[in-house]
Amino acid sequence: MAGIEIDDTTADALQALADAAGLPLDAYLAQVAEEKRRERALDEGAEIFRQVTGAPETVAAFDAEYGAPAPARTASRAA
């Protein structure tokens, strides 16, 4: 992986995942990156949907059909 340094354990784990998928490592990582981009787009779309609808029953029906988003990561601040 050009320009990226990772430890041998992580490299071996990624290679094993690529091998299991029947892909070269670079193609596997490209696939994973695309899947993550899609997941992020779906999460963002779901959040926009929630903001637009605001109706609890509509949001509950959406969550039941498509799943609720992962909790947002927030940094705690000292007062």
Rosetta constraint file for C-alpha pairs under 8 A:
AtomPair CA 1 CA 5 HARMONIC 7.54 0.50
AtomPair CA 1 CA 26 HARMONIC 7.64 0.50
AtomPair CA 6 CA 10 HARMONIC 6.47 0.50
AtomPair CA 6 CA 11 HARMONIC 6.39 0.50
AtomPair CA 7 CA 11 HARMONIC 6.25 0.50
AtomPair CA 8 CA 12 HARMONIC 5.95 0.50
AtomPair CA 9 CA 13 HARMONIC 6.18 0.50
AtomPair CA 10 CA 14 HARMONIC 6.12 0.50
AtomPair CA 11 CA 15 HARMONIC 6.09 0.50
AtomPair CA 12 CA 16 HARMONIC 6.10 0.50
AtomPair CA 13 CA 17 HARMONIC 6.29 0.50
AtomPair CA 14 CA 18 HARMONIC 6.18 0.50
AtomPair CA 14 CA 25 HARMONIC 7.31 0.50
AtomPair CA 15 CA 19 HARMONIC 6.02 0.50
AtomPair CA 15 CA 25 HARMONIC 5.92 0.50
AtomPair CA 16 CA 20 HARMONIC 6.09 0.50
AtomPair CA 17 CA 21 HARMONIC 6.25 0.50
AtomPair CA 18 CA 22 HARMONIC 6.16 0.50
AtomPair CA 18 CA 23 HARMONIC 5.24 0.50
AtomPair CA 18 CA 24 HARMONIC 6.09 0.50
AtomPair CA 18 CA 25 HARMONIC 5.30 0.50
AtomPair CA 18 CA 28 HARMONIC 5.39 0.50
AtomPair CA 18 CA 29 HARMONIC 7.90 0.50
AtomPair CA 19 CA 23 HARMONIC 5.91 0.50
AtomPair CA 19 CA 24 HARMONIC 7.02 0.50
AtomPair CA 19 CA 25 HARMONIC 7.67 0.50
AtomPair CA 21 CA 28 HARMONIC 7.51 0.50
AtomPair CA 23 CA 27 HARMONIC 6.10 0.50
AtomPair CA 23 CA 28 HARMONIC 5.68 0.50
AtomPair CA 24 CA 28 HARMONIC 6.16 0.50
AtomPair CA 25 CA 29 HARMONIC 6.13 0.50
AtomPair CA 26 CA 30 HARMONIC 6.18 0.50
AtomPair CA 27 CA 31 HARMONIC 6.15 0.50
AtomPair CA 28 CA 32 HARMONIC 6.23 0.50
AtomPair CA 29 CA 33 HARMONIC 6.07 0.50
AtomPair CA 30 CA 34 HARMONIC 6.21 0.50
AtomPair CA 31 CA 35 HARMONIC 6.20 0.50
AtomPair CA 32 CA 36 HARMONIC 6.18 0.50
AtomPair CA 33 CA 37 HARMONIC 6.22 0.50
AtomPair CA 34 CA 38 HARMONIC 6.25 0.50
AtomPair CA 35 CA 39 HARMONIC 6.18 0.50
AtomPair CA 36 CA 40 HARMONIC 6.12 0.50
AtomPair CA 37 CA 41 HARMONIC 6.18 0.50
AtomPair CA 38 CA 42 HARMONIC 6.14 0.50
AtomPair CA 39 CA 43 HARMONIC 6.13 0.50
AtomPair CA 40 CA 44 HARMONIC 6.08 0.50
AtomPair CA 41 CA 45 HARMONIC 6.01 0.50
AtomPair CA 42 CA 46 HARMONIC 6.01 0.50
AtomPair CA 43 CA 47 HARMONIC 6.19 0.50
AtomPair CA 43 CA 69 HARMONIC 6.10 0.50
AtomPair CA 44 CA 48 HARMONIC 6.23 0.50
AtomPair CA 45 CA 49 HARMONIC 6.08 0.50
AtomPair CA 46 CA 50 HARMONIC 6.24 0.50
AtomPair CA 46 CA 69 HARMONIC 7.53 0.50
AtomPair CA 47 CA 51 HARMONIC 6.28 0.50
AtomPair CA 47 CA 69 HARMONIC 7.92 0.50
AtomPair CA 48 CA 52 HARMONIC 6.13 0.50
AtomPair CA 49 CA 53 HARMONIC 6.03 0.50
AtomPair CA 50 CA 54 HARMONIC 5.70 0.50
AtomPair CA 50 CA 59 HARMONIC 6.23 0.50
AtomPair CA 53 CA 58 HARMONIC 7.14 0.50
AtomPair CA 53 CA 59 HARMONIC 7.41 0.50
AtomPair CA 54 CA 58 HARMONIC 7.80 0.50
AtomPair CA 54 CA 59 HARMONIC 7.27 0.50
AtomPair CA 55 CA 59 HARMONIC 6.30 0.50
AtomPair CA 56 CA 60 HARMONIC 6.03 0.50
AtomPair CA 57 CA 61 HARMONIC 6.15 0.50
AtomPair CA 58 CA 62 HARMONIC 6.19 0.50
AtomPair CA 59 CA 63 HARMONIC 6.09 0.50
AtomPair CA 60 CA 64 HARMONIC 6.05 0.50
AtomPair CA 61 CA 65 HARMONIC 6.23 0.50
AtomPair CA 62 CA 66 HARMONIC 5.90 0.50
AtomPair CA 62 CA 67 HARMONIC 7.25 0.50
AtomPair CA 63 CA 67 HARMONIC 4.40 0.50
AtomPair CA 63 CA 68 HARMONIC 4.77 0.50
AtomPair CA 64 CA 68 HARMONIC 7.65 0.50
